[in-house]
Amino acid sequence: MILIDGKKIAAELREELKQEVAELKTKYNKVPGLTVILIGDMAPSQIYVRNKEKSANEVGLKSEVIRYPDTVEEKTILEKIEELNNDENISGILVQLPLPKHIDKQKVIETIIPSKDVDGFHPMNVGNLSSGYESSVPCTPLGCYLMIKKIEPNLSGKKAVVVGRSNLNGKPMTQLLLKENCTVTITHSRTKDLKAECLEADIIVAAVGIPELVKGDWVKKDAIVIDVGINKTENGLVGDVAFDEVSKVAKALTPVPGGVGPMTIACLLKNTIDCFKRSQK
């Protein structure tokens, strides 16, 4: 079985991006800029933003984090986004989720102009992705897609099952696989026989947030399995896939942690650079 090493693949991608930023700097005499807005002091968000900042600096991006207390008014955030929309030194804007209850997430997402939406959450980017047009793609599914392509460059005709239908992962993942000419089934909590669906799949992407849901006898021999889940349990962090069981049958499998996570941040940097390149056209 191939253990899909997200850290290693992300490091390779960052190295490519570093070279690309150097070339862009020579060509345009400026580098892509990423601004992250962080509201409140939730520990996971703090760690995640710190990692983003470190990775951005590593590849040569201009990176800035704007911090607000969780009592900040929604109006203040929307005004700051508008200001960043109009700043031509900023290629990408990201508002770290989750947000405090009094701030409307959808309003925040829709205020970021689509050309600077590095998360790929703006309805315009969602529509462009599903229509097969150029768009920013949400970072986690993009990372999953790049890992799958490392294992199997030609996905045409493969049967893929996506477990979970969230706007964050399940739906964009489906669009990326469709683009590669896969036959894709989206499954979810109301799916009648989830095990039977998974057993048909050449590729399984599990992104549902249920610890070790996908068992060894759910996976056919030589399937590629991508585990997006990260669940805290008494036994530490586990994914949505029963790793020990599935590793005995799968052709390739991502670990948790160290699989999808590192790729998410690397893909955020890739999206920032892509937004910059589109803005220079």
GIKA-V940339 format. One record per residue. N is the residue number from 1. PSI is psi in degrees with one decimal (999 if undefined). Layout:
n:N psi:PSI
n:N psi:PSI
This chain:
n:1 psi:139.7
n:2 psi:122.1
n:3 psi:117.2
n:4 psi:106.0
n:5 psi:96.5
n:6 psi:-36.0
n:7 psi:-44.6
n:8 psi:-46.2
n:9 psi:-39.4
n:10 psi:-39.0
n:11 psi:-40.2
n:12 psi:-43.1
n:13 psi:-42.4
n:14 psi:-37.7
n:15 psi:-43.2
n:16 psi:-43.2
n:17 psi:-36.2
n:18 psi:-43.9
n:19 psi:-40.7
n:20 psi:-41.9
n:21 psi:-40.8
n:22 psi:-40.9
n:23 psi:-41.3
n:24 psi:-37.1
n:25 psi:-41.9
n:26 psi:-42.5
n:27 psi:-44.0
n:28 psi:-6.1
n:29 psi:25.4
n:30 psi:164.6
n:31 psi:156.2
n:32 psi:144.3
n:33 psi:133.6
n:34 psi:127.1
n:35 psi:127.4
n:36 psi:131.8
n:37 psi:122.8
n:38 psi:121.9
n:39 psi:126.3
n:40 psi:-175.3
n:41 psi:38.6
n:42 psi:128.7
n:43 psi:-47.5
n:44 psi:-40.5
n:45 psi:-41.2
n:46 psi:-46.8
n:47 psi:-46.2
n:48 psi:-44.8
n:49 psi:-38.3
n:50 psi:-43.3
n:51 psi:-39.1
n:52 psi:-45.1
n:53 psi:-45.5
n:54 psi:-46.5
n:55 psi:-39.5
n:56 psi:-44.8
n:57 psi:-36.9
n:58 psi:-37.8
n:59 psi:-1.7
n:60 psi:13.5
n:61 psi:156.3
n:62 psi:121.6
n:63 psi:139.5
n:64 psi:139.0
n:65 psi:125.6
n:66 psi:120.5
n:67 psi:139.2
n:68 psi:150.9
n:69 psi:159.7
n:70 psi:0.2
n:71 psi:-1.0
n:72 psi:144.1
n:73 psi:146.8
n:74 psi:-41.8
n:75 psi:-41.9
n:76 psi:-43.1
n:77 psi:-45.3
n:78 psi:-38.7
n:79 psi:-39.8
n:80 psi:-40.6
n:81 psi:-44.1
n:82 psi:-41.8
n:83 psi:-42.9
n:84 psi:-35.4
n:85 psi:-37.3
n:86 psi:-0.3
n:87 psi:111.0
n:88 psi:-5.9
n:89 psi:-7.1
n:90 psi:120.9
n:91 psi:-31.3
n:92 psi:139.6
n:93 psi:132.9
n:94 psi:127.5
n:95 psi:116.7
n:96 psi:125.6
n:97 psi:158.0
n:98 psi:161.3
n:99 psi:158.2
n:100 psi:152.4
n:101 psi:-31.1
n:102 psi:-2.9
n:103 psi:126.1
n:104 psi:108.9
n:105 psi:-45.2
n:106 psi:-39.6
n:107 psi:-41.7
n:108 psi:-47.8
n:109 psi:-41.8
n:110 psi:-14.5
n:111 psi:-30.9
n:112 psi:127.2
n:113 psi:142.2
n:114 psi:-33.0
n:115 psi:-11.8
n:116 psi:8.8
n:117 psi:85.1
n:118 psi:-13.8
n:119 psi:-17.9
n:120 psi:25.2
n:121 psi:-15.4
n:122 psi:137.6
n:123 psi:-31.7
n:124 psi:-42.8
n:125 psi:-38.1
n:126 psi:-45.7
n:127 psi:-42.5
n:128 psi:-40.7
n:129 psi:-46.0
n:130 psi:-18.6
n:131 psi:-2.9
n:132 psi:16.6
n:133 psi:170.7
n:134 psi:133.6
n:135 psi:165.4
n:136 psi:137.3
n:137 psi:133.7
n:138 psi:138.6
n:139 psi:-39.8
n:140 psi:-50.5
n:141 psi:-35.3
n:142 psi:-41.8
n:143 psi:-43.0
n:144 psi:-45.0
n:145 psi:-46.1
n:146 psi:-34.6
n:147 psi:-41.3
n:148 psi:-43.4
n:149 psi:-27.5
n:150 psi:-38.1
n:151 psi:-41.5
n:152 psi:93.2
n:153 psi:-31.8
n:154 psi:105.0
n:155 psi:-0.5
n:156 psi:127.0
n:157 psi:-5.4
n:158 psi:149.6
n:159 psi:123.0
n:160 psi:139.4
n:161 psi:124.2
n:162 psi:121.2
n:163 psi:108.7
n:164 psi:138.8
n:165 psi:29.9
n:166 psi:156.7
n:167 psi:-25.1
n:168 psi:-42.4
n:169 psi:-60.0
n:170 psi:-50.9
n:171 psi:-50.2
n:172 psi:-34.6
n:173 psi:-42.2
n:174 psi:-43.7
n:175 psi:-41.1
n:176 psi:-39.0
n:177 psi:-36.1
n:178 psi:-40.0
n:179 psi:-28.0
n:180 psi:11.4
n:181 psi:30.5
n:182 psi:157.8
n:183 psi:116.3
n:184 psi:132.5
n:185 psi:127.0
n:186 psi:125.7
n:187 psi:162.2
n:188 psi:-169.4
n:189 psi:-21.1
n:190 psi:0.7
n:191 psi:132.0
n:192 psi:-54.2
n:193 psi:85.3
n:194 psi:-41.2
n:195 psi:-45.6
n:196 psi:-38.9
n:197 psi:-46.1
n:198 psi:-37.0
n:199 psi:-19.9
n:200 psi:-14.3
n:201 psi:139.2
n:202 psi:-26.5
n:203 psi:129.7
n:204 psi:129.0
n:205 psi:112.4
n:206 psi:114.6
n:207 psi:66.5
n:208 psi:-14.7
n:209 psi:29.7
n:210 psi:117.7
n:211 psi:126.7
n:212 psi:39.1
n:213 psi:-46.3
n:214 psi:112.7
n:215 psi:168.1
n:216 psi:-38.2
n:217 psi:9.4
n:218 psi:-10.4
n:219 psi:129.4
n:220 psi:158.6
n:221 psi:136.2
n:222 psi:19.5
n:223 psi:154.0
n:224 psi:126.2
n:225 psi:122.6
n:226 psi:122.0
n:227 psi:105.1
n:228 psi:-20.2
n:229 psi:146.2
n:230 psi:106.1
n:231 psi:132.0
n:232 psi:124.8
n:233 psi:176.7
n:234 psi:-28.6
n:235 psi:19.2
n:236 psi:-163.1
n:237 psi:130.8
n:238 psi:160.0
n:239 psi:-163.7
n:240 psi:-1.4
n:241 psi:135.6
n:242 psi:93.8
n:243 psi:-52.0
n:244 psi:-41.8
n:245 psi:-48.4
n:246 psi:-32.5
n:247 psi:-19.4
n:248 psi:-21.5
n:249 psi:-29.8
n:250 psi:153.5
n:251 psi:-39.0
n:252 psi:146.2
n:253 psi:141.8
n:254 psi:140.6
n:255 psi:164.2
n:256 psi:121.4
n:257 psi:180.0
n:258 psi:5.9
n:259 psi:-90.6
n:260 psi:-36.9
n:261 psi:-55.5
n:262 psi:-30.7
n:263 psi:-31.2
n:264 psi:-45.9
n:265 psi:-40.6
n:266 psi:-37.3
n:267 psi:-27.6
n:268 psi:-41.6
n:269 psi:-41.6
n:270 psi:-44.7
n:271 psi:-39.9
n:272 psi:-44.3
n:273 psi:-41.3
n:274 psi:-39.5
n:275 psi:-41.9
n:276 psi:-46.7
n:277 psi:-40.7
n:278 psi:-35.6
n:279 psi:-21.4
n:280 psi:-11.6
n:281 psi:999
